[in-house]
Amino acid sequence: MTRSVFLFDVDNTLLDNDRIIVDLRRYLDRKVGAGPAQQYFEFFEELRRELGYADYLGKLCVGSESAVG
């Protein structure tokens, strides 16, 4: 059996992280409201400072401890 490994380069060379944040903020504002969206981004920025990179889903997992939305 042959196994495949896929590596993704997401350090702002293939993906525009700033644009993703703008799009994600608009989406969350519509879907969950401004308050919960702001709470998500506070969690997100805290984790970004800790890790040194943008982890969009990581804060969803950690943030789920206190319901967002």
C-alpha positions in Angstrom: 0.0 0.0 0.0 1.4 3.4 -1.0 0.9 6.3 1.4 0.7 9.9 0.4 1.7 12.8 2.5 0.5 16.3 1.7 2.3 19.4 3.1 0.6 22.7 3.0 2.5 26.0 3.0 0.2 28.5 4.8 2.6 31.1 6.1 1.1 33.9 4.0 2.9 32.9 0.8 0.1 30.8 -0.7 -2.7 32.1 1.5 -3.4 35.7 2.4 -4.0 35.3 6.1 -5.2 38.9 6.4 -7.8 38.4 3.8 -8.9 35.2 5.5 -9.4 37.0 8.7 -11.5 39.7 7.0 -13.7 37.1 5.3 -14.0 35.0 8.5 -15.0 38.0 10.6 -17.7 38.9 8.1 -19.0 35.3 8.1 -19.0 35.0 11.8 -20.7 38.4 12.3 -23.5 37.1 10.0 -23.8 33.6 11.5 -23.3 34.1 15.2 -23.4 37.9 15.7 -20.8 40.6 16.5 -20.4 39.7 20.2 -19.5 36.0 19.7 -17.4 36.8 16.6 -15.4 39.3 18.6 -14.9 36.7 21.4 -13.6 34.2 18.8 -11.1 36.7 17.5 -10.0 37.6 21.0 -9.3 33.9 21.6 -7.7 33.6 18.1 -5.3 36.5 18.7 -4.3 35.2 22.1 -3.4 31.8 20.6 -1.7 33.5 17.6 0.6 35.3 20.1 1.3 32.1 22.0 2.0 30.0 19.0 3.5 32.6 16.6 1.2 31.6 13.8 -2.5 31.7 12.9 -4.4 28.6 14.0 -8.0 29.2 13.0 -9.4 25.9 14.2 -7.3 25.6 17.3 -9.2 28.3 19.1 -12.5 26.7 18.1 -11.5 23.6 20.0 -10.1 25.5 23.0 -12.8 28.1 22.8 -15.5 25.5 22.9 -14.9 25.2 26.7 -16.8 28.4 27.0 -19.6 28.3 24.4 -19.0 30.8 21.6 -22.2 31.5 19.8 
